[in-house]
Amino acid sequence: MEAIEALKTRRSCRTYTGQQISEEDLNTILECALNAPSGSNKQSTKIVVVQEPEKIKLLSDLNAAIMGTKGDPFYGAPTVCLIVAPVDPGYDGTPKYDLNPVKDGSLVIGAMQTAAFAIGAGSCWINRCKEMLELPEGQAIMKELGLEGYQGVGCCILGYPAKAPAPKKIKEGRIMRY
């Protein structure tokens, strides 16, 4: 798919077939993510790929608890990617959330979503990654992965769409010229 077409027609996917994304497709999406721009080319973000159903269920339950619901915020997607960025400690030792790594992580997720759409896969940005990973269970996961000192930016779910996305209506008046 042509880049401009993908950028203009990509939509979030919230209904998946349940079929696991192929390694080839996943690697293509991850390669595009790693090529996303980053401030001062630091490339400090990391991507945690989760495909084991029981681990996805744990993450889904944590994310849902933050929302105050019992539903699945990952919409049954067979792959969940956690995009994390380093926390910059302030001079007094307390966490100071440096904005560049968070912005860099946002670009990573955008690249993942466009890449997924371009190859026929579906994706959706899921919020509450930061809050989820700050919970005791999330902190345990981060410690197990050796990612202490990192914060959640967002979750990017991946899979194959169960149905075609609906066309998007673009709101008027969003472009201003000065």
Secondary structure, 3 states (H helix, E strand, C coil): CCHHHHHHHCCCCCCECCCCCCHHHHHHHHHHHHCCCCHHHCCCCEEEEECCHHHHHHHHHHHHHHHCCCCCCCCCCCEEEEEEEECEECCCCCEECCHHHHHHHHHHHHHHHHHHHHCCCEEEEECCHHHHHHCHHHHHHHHHCCCCCEEEEEEEEEECECCCCCCCCCCCCCCCCC
